[in-house]
């Protein structure tokens, strides 16, 4: 990890940069896959699944028998853990549902807003080195709570043409309506256009590699919405003198093991604390099964000493981390001044892993500094807000003249007439 001592603000632009991706021209590949899927439907999906996943499939849809059989392949301990996480995620997301509130903006004019579910949503769940069944909880639960009628899930098959049983079990548990053995760009294209087997959807959710991320961006140009721009995982930890270096190191490594291009940053107010944390990272790294991947991520990462808390706060907001851990004794100094972060974890016993799995908050969060303007996935992501208004005869008389004047000033005579005719009719009556 690179260590920097009290960097000047002019150097912050370099320190807040994310790891650079290899410049690969993905656009041409993605455009070709989308075109083929749009023209040839399921046939194109089978060709790409054979090419990219090395498996030939007759049936792209996961059968009910496969879904039912998955329960026997998941241990009771894991089922209990999933059930606990499901309960907490449901409780937290249900609290975000807002009731209808009718307001009278002026005499005779009532307005209100109602939530409506996005009817058809598509969930992409990676299934490679880390089958992310936890993401099904994070995306499927709010979709069900919102009332989405169709929840389509795509996940890449293994070399035997199967999907990890924990993915199938969790999908059934939360209420996913249809599952497909599809990965990569072809899965995103299928849910964008629809094929003989795969329904098209209105909004796409879920993480993926650079191809999936670029495919979701392409889907936007084809009239399908997406959850948020995505990038490699990232974590920032703020540690004071009281922080346990082994706790901090474990948090940094928990995010580093996500992928080669993940980034972790640790802020502290003494160089000694950073040295102790770095020593712990080296010790714990040796024991990790994914140590090679985590080591690559650690190479992209930073240890930064800021003596002043004000500088730490400004740097946090400049970086806008996906995950922020405050492993400090006095978190109150920080909380009100954090403007840009996807999710915040407070205190020594709140690891980022808790938010990834079972505390109840959502782990689908903005990366790559998009926390400056995006929220993580929540109930709002699965709903639209429709506004309603009802105006009584008295109400149109109260606001009518203002509407006429404003419409006339904008040169929109038909707008003015729509009010003037009603006001005249009321005068006649």
C-alpha positions in Angstrom: 0.0 0.0 0.0 1.2 3.5 -0.8 1.7 5.8 2.2 1.3 9.6 2.1 1.9 11.9 5.0 -0.3 15.1 5.2 -0.7 15.5 1.4 -1.3 19.1 0.2 -4.7 19.7 -1.4 -3.3 20.1 -4.8 -2.2 16.5 -4.6 -5.7 15.2 -3.6 -6.8 14.9 -7.3 -4.2 12.1 -7.7 -5.0 10.4 -4.4 -8.8 10.3 -5.2 -8.3 8.7 -8.6 -9.6 5.1 -9.0 -7.4 2.4 -10.6 -7.3 2.9 -14.3 -9.0 0.2 -16.4 -7.2 -1.2 -19.4 -8.3 0.7 -22.5 -10.4 -2.0 -24.2 -12.8 -1.2 -26.9 -15.9 -2.8 -25.5 -18.4 -0.8 -27.6 -17.9 -2.8 -30.8 -18.3 -6.2 -29.0 -21.3 -5.1 -27.1 -23.0 -3.5 -30.1 -22.5 -6.7 -32.1 -24.0 -8.9 -29.3 -27.0 -6.7 -28.8 -27.6 -6.7 -32.6 -27.4 -10.5 -32.8 -29.7 -11.0 -29.8 -32.3 -8.5 -31.2 -32.3 -10.3 -34.6 -31.9 -13.9 -33.6 -33.2 -14.2 -30.0 -32.7 -17.5 -28.2 -30.5 -18.8 -31.0 -28.0 -16.0 -30.5 -28.1 -16.5 -26.7 -27.1 -20.2 -27.1 -24.3 -19.3 -29.5 -22.8 -16.7 -27.0 -23.3 -19.0 -24.0 -21.3 -21.7 -25.8 -18.6 -19.2 -26.8 -18.2 -17.3 -23.5 -19.4 -19.9 -20.9 -18.2 -23.0 -22.7 -21.5 -24.8 -22.3 -24.1 -25.8 -24.8 -27.7 -25.4 -23.5 -30.9 -26.5 -24.9 -33.0 -24.9 -22.2 -32.0 -21.4 -21.2 -34.7 -21.3 -18.5 -34.1 -22.8 -15.1 -36.6 -25.6 -14.6 -38.9 -25.8 -11.6 -37.2 -29.2 -10.8 -33.8 -27.5 -10.6 -35.1 -24.8 -8.4 -36.9 -27.3 -6.0 -33.7 -29.5 -5.9 -31.6 -26.6 -4.8 -33.0 -26.6 -1.3 -31.4 -30.0 -0.5 -28.0 -28.7 -1.7 -27.9 -25.8 0.7 -26.9 -26.5 4.3 -29.4 -25.8 7.1 -26.9 -23.4 8.7 -26.6 -21.4 5.5 -30.4 -21.4 5.1 -30.7 -20.0 8.7 -28.2 -17.3 7.9 -30.1 -16.3 4.7 -33.3 -16.2 6.7 -31.8 -13.9 9.3 -30.5 -11.6 6.6 -33.8 -11.7 4.7 -35.7 -10.6 7.8 -33.4 -7.7 8.5 -33.4 -6.5 4.9 -37.2 -6.7 4.7 -37.6 -4.7 8.0 -35.2 -1.9 6.8 -36.6 -1.6 3.3 -40.3 -1.8 4.5 -39.5 1.3 6.6 -38.8 3.2 3.4 -42.4 2.9 2.1 -44.1 6.2 2.4 -47.8 6.5 2.8 -50.0 8.7 0.6 -50.4 12.2 2.1 -53.0 14.6 0.6 -52.1 18.3 1.0 -54.3 21.3 0.2 -51.8 23.7 -1.4 -54.4 26.4 -1.4 -58.2 26.6 -0.9 -59.8 24.1 -3.2 -56.6 22.6 -4.6 -55.5 19.2 -3.3 -52.3 17.4 -4.4 -50.7 14.1 -3.5 -48.1 11.6 -4.6 -48.4 7.8 -4.8 -45.7 5.1 -5.3 -46.2 2.6 -8.1 -44.0 -0.4 -8.7 -41.8 -0.7 -11.8 -43.7 -3.6 -13.2 -40.9 -5.6 -14.9 -37.3 -5.6 -13.5 -34.3 -7.6 -14.4 -31.6 -8.8 -11.9 -28.1 -9.7 -13.0 -26.3 -12.0 -10.5 -22.7 -12.9 -11.1 -21.9 -16.6 -10.6 -18.2 -17.0 -11.2 -15.5 -17.1 -8.5 -18.0 -15.6 -6.0 -21.7 -16.6 -6.6 -23.4 -13.5 -5.1 -26.6 -15.0 -3.8 -26.6 -12.1 -1.2 -27.3 -9.7 -4.0 -30.6 -11.5 -4.7 -31.7 -10.6 -1.2 -30.7 -7.0 -1.8 -32.5 -6.7 -5.1 -35.3 -9.2 -4.9 -36.7 -8.1 -1.5 -37.3 -4.5 -2.4 -38.7 -5.5 -5.8 -41.2 -7.8 -4.1 -42.1 -5.2 -1.4 -42.6 -2.6 -4.1 -45.0 -4.9 -6.0 -43.1 -5.6 -9.2 -45.1 -8.1 -11.2 -42.3 -9.6 -13.1 -38.8 -10.2 -11.6 -36.4 -11.8 -14.1 -33.1 -13.1 -12.9 -30.1 -14.0 -15.1 -27.0 -15.7 -13.8 -24.2 -17.4 -15.8 -24.1 -21.3 -15.9 -21.1 -23.3 -14.8 -19.3 -25.7 -17.1 -22.0 -28.3 -16.3 -24.8 -25.9 -17.4 -26.0 -25.4 -13.8 -26.4 -22.4 -11.5 -25.1 -22.4 -8.0 -27.7 -23.9 -5.7 -27.6 -21.0 -3.2 -28.6 -18.6 -6.0 -31.6 -20.8 -6.9 -32.6 -21.3 -3.3 -32.4 -17.6 -2.5 -34.2 -16.6 -5.7 -37.1 -18.9 -4.8 -37.1 -17.7 -1.2 -37.5 -14.0 -2.1 -40.0 -14.5 -4.9 -38.1 -14.1 -8.2 -40.6 -15.1 -11.0 -38.3 -16.4 -13.7 -34.7 -17.6 -13.8 -32.3 -18.0 -16.8 -28.9 -19.6 -17.3 -27.5 -16.5 -18.9 -24.4 -14.4 -18.2 -22.5 -11.5 -19.6 -23.5 -9.1 -22.3 -26.0 -11.6 -23.8 -28.0 -11.7 -20.6 -28.3 -7.9 -20.5 -29.2 -7.8 -24.2 -31.9 -10.5 -23.6 -33.5 -8.6 -20.8 -33.3 -5.4 -22.9 -35.0 -6.6 -26.1 -36.7 -9.8 -24.9 -36.5 -13.1 -26.8 -38.7 -16.2 -27.3 -37.8 -17.3 -23.8 -36.6 -14.2 -21.9 -39.0 -11.4 -21.2 -37.9 -7.8 -21.7 -37.8 -5.6 -18.6 -38.1 -1.9 -17.8 -35.1 -1.6 -15.5 -31.9 -3.5 -14.9 -30.2 -4.1 -11.6 -27.0 -5.8 -10.4 -23.2 -5.9 -10.4 -20.9 -7.4 -13.0 -17.6 -7.2 -14.7 -16.6 -4.4 -17.1 -18.5 -6.1 -20.0 -21.7 -6.3 -18.0 -21.3 -2.7 -16.8 -20.8 -1.4 -20.3 -23.7 -3.5 -21.5 -26.0 -1.9 -18.9 -24.8 1.5 -20.1 -25.7 0.4 -23.7 -29.1 -0.8 -22.6 -29.8 2.8 -21.4 -29.5 3.9 -25.1 -32.1 1.3 -26.0 -34.8 2.6 -23.6 -34.1 0.4 -20.5 -33.3 2.1 -17.2 -30.5 0.9 -14.9 -29.9 1.1 -11.2 -26.7 3.2 -11.3 -23.3 3.5 -13.0 -21.1 0.8 -11.6 -17.4 0.2 -11.1 -15.0 -1.8 -9.0 -15.7 -2.1 -5.3 -14.1 0.4 -2.9 -13.8 1.1 0.8 -12.4 3.9 3.0 -11.6 3.4 6.7 -11.0 6.2 9.1 -9.0 5.0 12.1 -8.0 6.9 15.2 -5.4 6.0 17.9 -8.0 3.8 19.7 -8.8 1.7 16.6 -7.6 -2.0 16.7 -5.1 -2.4 13.8 -6.3 -6.0 13.2 -9.9 -4.9 12.8 -8.9 -2.2 10.4 -6.7 -4.6 8.3 -9.5 -7.2 8.2 -11.9 -4.5 6.8 -9.4 -3.4 4.2 -8.8 -6.9 3.0 -12.5 -7.8 3.0 -13.0 -5.3 0.2 -9.7 -6.0 -1.5 -10.7 -9.6 -2.1 -13.6 -8.5 -4.4 -11.3 -8.1 -7.4 -8.0 -7.0 -8.9 -9.3 -3.5 -9.5 -10.9 -2.9 -6.1 -9.5 -0.1 -4.1 -9.2 0.5 -0.3 -8.0 3.6 1.5 -7.2 4.1 5.1 -7.0 7.5 6.8 -5.4 8.0 10.2 -4.0 10.9 12.2 -0.6 9.3 13.1 2.0 7.5 11.0 2.5 4.9 13.7 -1.1 3.8 13.4 -0.8 3.4 9.7 2.4 1.4 10.1 0.7 -1.0 12.5 -2.3 -1.4 10.2 0.0 -2.1 7.2 1.8 -4.8 9.2 -1.5 -6.4 10.1 -2.6 -6.3 6.4 0.6 -8.2 5.5 0.0 -10.8 8.2 -3.7 -11.4 7.4 -3.1 -11.4 3.6 -1.0 -14.6 3.8 -3.9 -16.6 5.2 -6.5 -15.6 2.5 -7.6 -18.1 -0.1 -8.0 -15.2 -2.6 -4.7 -13.6 -1.5 -3.4 -13.0 -5.1 -6.5 -11.1 -6.0 -6.5 -9.1 -2.7 -2.8 -8.4 -3.1 -3.4 -6.8 -6.5 -6.1 -4.6 -5.0 -3.8 -3.6 -2.2 -1.3 -2.4 -4.7 -4.0 0.1 -5.9 -4.6 1.3 -2.4 -3.6 4.1 -0.1 -2.6 4.8 3.5 -2.9 8.5 4.2 -2.0 10.4 7.4 -4.0 13.5 8.1 -3.3 15.2 11.4 -6.4 17.4 11.2 -10.0 16.0 11.3 -11.1 18.8 9.0 -8.7 17.5 6.3 -10.0 14.0 6.8 -13.6 15.1 6.3 -12.8 17.2 3.2 -10.9 14.2 1.7 -13.8 11.8 2.5 -16.2 14.1 0.6 -13.7 14.6 -2.3 -13.3 10.8 -2.7 -17.0 10.0 -2.1 -16.4 6.3 -1.1 -18.8 3.5 -1.8 -18.3 2.2 1.7 -17.0 4.3 4.6 -16.0 2.9 8.0 -15.6 5.3 10.9 -13.5 3.3 13.4 -13.1 6.2 15.8 -14.1 7.0 19.4 -15.9 10.2 18.6 -18.0 9.6 15.5 -20.2 12.6 16.2 -17.5 14.9 14.9 -17.8 13.2 11.5 -21.4 12.2 11.0 -23.1 15.5 10.3 -20.3 16.6 7.9 -20.2 13.6 5.6 -21.8 14.7 2.4 -20.6 12.0 -0.1 -20.7 8.3 0.8 -22.7 5.3 -0.3 -23.0 3.6 3.1 -21.4 4.5 6.4 -20.4 1.9 9.1 -19.9 3.4 12.6 -17.6 2.0 15.4 -15.2 -0.8 15.9 -17.9 -3.6 15.8 -19.5 -2.5 12.5 -17.5 -4.2 9.7 -18.5 -3.5 6.1 -19.3 -7.2 5.8 -22.4 -6.6 7.9 -23.9 -4.3 5.3 -22.9 -6.8 2.6 -25.0 -9.5 4.2 -27.2 -9.1 7.2 -27.5 -5.8 8.9 -30.5 -4.8 6.7 -29.0 -2.0 4.6 -28.5 -2.5 0.8 -25.1 -3.4 -0.5 -25.8 -2.2 -4.1 -24.1 1.2 -3.9 -22.6 3.9 -6.1 -18.9 3.6 -6.9 -16.3 5.6 -8.7 -17.3 8.9 -6.9 -20.9 8.6 -8.0 -21.9 8.8 -4.4 -21.7 12.6 -5.0 -25.0 12.3 -6.8 -26.4 8.8 -6.6 -28.0 6.9 -3.7 -27.6 3.2 -3.1 -30.4 0.9 -4.2 -33.5 1.4 -2.0 -37.3 1.2 -2.3 -37.3 4.3 -4.5 -35.2 2.4 -7.1 -38.1 0.0 -7.7 -40.9 2.5 -7.8 -42.1 5.6 -9.6 -43.9 8.5 -8.0 -47.1 9.6 -9.7 -48.5 13.0 -8.7 -52.2 13.7 -8.5 -54.2 16.9 -8.2 -57.9 17.7 -7.9 -59.2 21.3 -8.1 -62.7 22.3 -7.0 -64.6 25.2 -8.6 -63.5 27.4 -5.8 -59.9 26.2 -6.3 -59.8 27.2 -10.0 -61.1 30.6 -9.1 -58.3 31.0 -6.5 -55.4 30.1 -8.8 -57.0 30.7 -12.3 -55.9 34.2 -12.8 -52.3 33.4 -11.9 -52.3 30.6 -14.5 -53.7 32.9 -17.1 -51.1 35.6 -16.5 -48.2 33.1 -16.5 -49.4 31.3 -19.7 -50.0 34.7 -21.4 -46.4 35.8 -20.5 -45.0 32.6 -22.0 -47.1 33.1 -25.2 -49.1 29.9 -24.7 -52.6 31.0 -25.5 -54.2 27.5 -25.5 -52.9 27.0 -21.9 -54.6 30.3 -20.9 -57.8 29.4 -22.7 -58.1 26.1 -20.8 -58.5 28.1 -17.6 -60.4 31.2 -19.1 -63.2 29.0 -20.4 -63.7 27.4 -17.0 -63.7 30.7 -15.2 -66.2 32.2 -17.6 -68.5 29.1 -17.2 -68.4 29.5 -13.4 -69.3 33.2 -13.8 -72.3 32.3 -16.0 -73.4 29.7 -13.4 
